[in-house]
Amino acid sequence: MRRIPRPIRRKRHHPPPSTPEWIKFLRELTGFFSLLLWAGAVLCFVGYAIEQAADNLYLGIVLVTVVMVTGIFSYLQNSKSENLMASFAGMLPPKVKVVRSGAVDEMVACKLLPGDIVFIEGGDLVPADVRILTCSDNLVVDNSALTGESEPQKRCTKMTNEDPLETQNLCFFGTQVPEGSLKGVVVSTGDETVMGRIAKLAMSTSSEQTPINKELHHFIIIISGIAISLGLIFLILGFVIGTPLVENLVFMIGIIVANVPEGLLATVTVCLTLTAKRMFNKKVLVKNLEGVEVSV
């Protein structure tokens, strides 16, 4: 019996499942330190409800404002990085010349399959990872989008290196042919291309905490313990000396809120944002503000 060959499946660029924007925004507002500030704001509002002291109301509003402003700041900065990563989709040319049924035809680049014969001319984007079959003598490829090399690289039909990234008979998706022309066979498309694998790695997320996150988490636990302990101590002392219950509770709330470092969250966020901006000016993409510390 003759075995029927399995059809070749078309590989496309599939971005990883995206998190809804409102969930991303809520994450910025519910970090561990943000929760401490939210708790401080609630205590301020409780103190205001008990004693009608305007200072408690103002402090509660300030704490809420700090959390909201820093959360919006972080969300917008991280969104810029994600939008930049999404621009990888723009590297796919709209159409490409390909041999189908023995004739040269133009088709949408996303319909290419491994094994297709394609023709690429000067000025074209490479639509997939391609092995060169024939080419002009002046063929060069701009790999700056992939490797960062500023000078166009010479290409030919011979394998000059066992490393696929170094050999001269391969052209990669997302690069450009500024000069010359080639005829080649598609070896990888979509997520299987070198650029596709890089994009998937860049967009993947890690749950591992950064060093600065660990330090802040540890610091907040200590501060929270000290604040609550002092509040309880003064509450007990108030009962011992006969302070009225309402006055005693308000004083305890004031002690706890006074030990909350309200400006720390805003300070850390601004410092990380400024550092990320400086790195971006030097062509370094920071996809998450917390990753700044481990990048410098």
C-alpha positions in Angstrom: 0.0 0.0 0.0 1.2 3.5 -0.8 1.5 5.8 2.2 -0.3 9.1 1.7 2.0 12.0 2.6 0.8 14.2 5.4 -0.1 17.8 4.3 2.3 20.5 5.3 0.7 22.9 7.8 1.0 26.6 7.3 2.8 28.2 10.3 1.7 31.7 11.1 2.8 34.2 13.7 0.6 33.7 16.7 1.1 36.1 19.6 0.8 34.6 23.0 -2.7 34.9 24.7 -3.0 38.5 25.8 -4.2 39.5 29.2 -7.2 41.9 29.2 -6.2 45.5 29.7 -8.4 46.0 32.7 -6.6 43.1 34.5 -3.2 44.6 33.7 -4.4 47.9 35.2 -5.7 46.2 38.3 -2.4 44.5 38.8 -0.7 47.8 38.9 -3.1 49.0 41.5 -3.0 45.9 43.7 0.7 45.3 44.2 1.9 44.3 47.6 3.0 47.9 48.5 -0.1 49.3 46.9 -2.3 47.2 49.1 -0.5 48.7 52.1 -1.4 52.2 50.9 -5.0 51.1 50.2 -5.2 49.8 53.8 -3.8 53.1 55.1 -6.4 55.0 53.1 -9.2 52.9 54.5 -8.0 53.5 58.0 -7.9 57.2 57.3 -11.5 57.2 56.1 -12.5 55.1 59.1 -10.8 57.7 61.4 -12.6 60.5 59.6 -16.0 58.7 60.0 -15.4 58.2 63.7 -14.1 61.7 64.6 -14.9 63.9 61.5 -11.3 65.2 61.5 -10.5 66.8 58.1 -6.8 65.8 58.3 -7.8 62.1 58.1 -9.9 62.7 55.1 -7.2 64.6 53.3 -4.6 62.0 54.1 -6.8 59.2 52.8 -7.4 61.1 49.6 -3.7 61.7 49.2 -3.0 57.9 49.7 -5.6 57.0 47.1 -4.2 59.6 44.6 -0.6 58.2 45.1 -1.7 54.7 44.3 -3.8 55.7 41.3 -1.2 58.0 39.8 1.7 55.5 40.2 -0.5 52.7 38.9 -1.5 54.7 35.7 2.2 55.7 35.3 3.4 52.0 35.4 0.5 50.8 33.2 1.2 53.4 30.5 5.0 52.6 30.5 4.4 48.9 30.2 1.8 49.4 27.5 4.3 51.3 25.4 6.7 48.3 25.5 4.0 45.8 24.6 2.9 47.9 21.7 6.4 48.0 20.4 6.7 44.3 20.6 3.4 43.9 18.7 5.1 45.8 15.8 6.8 42.5 14.9 3.7 41.8 12.8 4.6 44.7 10.5 7.7 42.9 9.4 5.7 40.6 7.1 5.5 41.9 3.5 2.0 42.1 2.0 2.8 39.9 -1.1 5.6 37.8 -2.4 6.4 36.1 -5.7 6.2 32.3 -5.4 6.2 29.3 -7.7 2.9 27.4 -7.5 1.8 24.8 -10.0 4.8 25.5 -12.2 4.0 29.2 -12.6 5.3 32.3 -10.8 2.5 34.1 -9.0 2.0 36.7 -6.4 0.3 35.7 -3.1 -0.2 36.9 0.4 3.0 36.3 2.4 1.2 34.7 5.3 0.2 31.8 3.0 3.7 30.6 2.4 4.6 27.0 3.2 7.9 25.3 3.9 9.2 24.1 0.5 7.8 27.0 -1.5 10.1 28.6 -4.1 10.1 32.4 -3.7 11.7 35.3 -5.6 13.0 38.3 -3.7 14.3 41.4 -5.3 16.1 44.6 -4.0 14.0 46.5 -1.6 11.8 43.6 -0.5 11.4 42.2 3.0 12.2 38.6 3.5 8.8 36.9 4.1 10.2 33.7 5.8 13.4 32.0 6.6 14.8 31.2 3.2 17.7 29.1 1.8 19.2 30.6 -1.3 19.2 28.5 -4.5 20.4 31.1 -6.9 21.3 34.8 -6.5 22.9 37.8 -8.2 26.5 38.6 -7.4 25.7 41.8 -5.6 23.2 40.3 -3.2 23.4 41.7 0.3 20.9 41.5 3.3 20.3 44.0 6.0 20.2 42.0 9.2 19.9 45.0 11.6 16.4 44.1 12.6 17.6 40.6 13.7 21.2 40.9 14.8 21.8 44.6 15.1 24.6 44.6 12.5 24.7 48.1 10.9 26.3 47.0 7.6 24.5 44.9 5.0 25.8 41.3 4.9 26.9 39.5 1.7 24.9 36.5 0.7 25.6 33.6 -1.7 24.5 30.0 -2.4 27.2 28.2 -0.5 27.0 27.2 3.1 29.9 29.1 4.7 29.3 28.2 8.4 27.6 25.4 10.3 25.9 28.0 12.5 22.6 28.9 10.7 22.9 32.5 11.9 26.4 32.9 10.4 26.2 31.0 7.1 25.7 33.1 4.0 23.2 30.9 2.2 20.3 31.7 4.5 18.1 34.8 4.7 15.8 35.3 7.7 12.3 36.6 8.2 12.1 40.3 9.0 15.4 41.2 7.3 15.5 43.3 4.1 17.3 42.9 0.7 18.6 46.4 -0.1 20.5 45.2 -3.2 20.5 42.2 -5.5 17.9 39.5 -6.0 17.6 35.8 -5.1 15.6 32.7 -5.7 15.2 30.5 -2.6 13.3 27.8 -0.9 11.3 28.5 2.3 12.6 26.5 5.2 10.6 28.0 8.1 7.5 30.3 8.4 5.6 32.0 11.2 6.5 31.1 14.8 9.1 28.6 13.5 11.3 31.4 12.1 14.3 32.8 14.0 12.5 36.1 14.4 9.3 34.3 15.5 11.1 32.4 18.2 12.8 35.6 19.4 9.4 37.4 19.5 7.8 34.5 21.5 10.7 34.6 24.0 10.5 38.4 24.3 6.7 38.3 24.9 6.8 35.4 27.4 6.3 36.3 31.0 8.1 35.1 34.1 6.6 34.8 37.6 10.0 35.1 39.3 10.4 38.1 41.5 13.2 40.6 40.8 15.7 41.5 43.6 14.1 44.9 44.1 10.7 43.2 44.4 12.0 40.9 47.0 13.6 43.7 49.0 10.4 45.9 48.9 8.3 42.9 49.9 10.6 42.2 52.9 10.7 45.9 53.8 6.9 46.3 53.7 6.4 43.2 55.9 8.8 44.8 58.5 7.1 48.2 58.3 3.6 46.7 58.5 4.7 44.6 61.6 6.1 47.7 63.3 3.1 49.9 62.5 0.6 47.3 63.7 2.6 46.5 66.8 2.9 50.2 67.8 -0.8 50.8 67.1 -1.7 47.9 69.4 0.7 48.9 72.1 -0.7 52.5 72.2 -4.3 51.1 72.1 -3.6 48.9 75.2 -1.8 51.9 76.9 -4.9 54.0 76.2 -7.2 51.5 77.8 -4.8 51.3 80.8 -4.8 55.1 81.4 -8.6 55.4 80.8 -8.6 57.1 77.4 -12.1 57.1 75.8 -12.7 54.3 73.2 -13.3 56.6 70.2 -10.3 58.7 70.9 -8.2 55.6 71.5 -9.2 54.0 68.2 -8.5 57.2 66.3 -5.1 57.6 67.9 -4.2 53.9 67.0 -5.2 54.5 63.4 -3.0 57.6 63.3 -0.1 55.7 64.6 -0.4 52.9 62.0 -0.9 55.4 59.1 2.0 57.5 60.2 4.3 54.5 59.8 3.3 53.9 56.2 6.0 55.3 53.8 3.5 57.0 51.5 6.1 58.4 49.1 8.1 55.1 48.6 5.8 53.7 45.8 5.9 56.9 43.8 9.6 57.3 44.3 10.4 53.8 43.1 8.1 54.0 40.1 9.5 57.3 38.9 13.1 56.1 39.3 12.4 52.9 37.3 10.5 54.9 34.6 13.3 57.4 34.2 15.9 54.6 33.9 13.7 52.7 31.4 13.5 55.9 29.3 17.2 56.3 29.3 17.7 52.7 28.3 15.1 53.1 25.5 17.1 56.1 24.2 20.1 53.7 23.9 18.0 51.2 21.9 17.2 48.9 24.9 13.6 47.8 25.2 12.3 47.3 28.7 9.0 45.4 28.6 8.4 45.6 32.3 9.5 48.3 34.8 10.6 45.8 37.4 13.0 44.4 34.9 15.1 47.6 34.8 17.1 46.6 37.9 18.3 43.3 36.4 19.1 45.0 33.1 21.4 47.7 34.2 
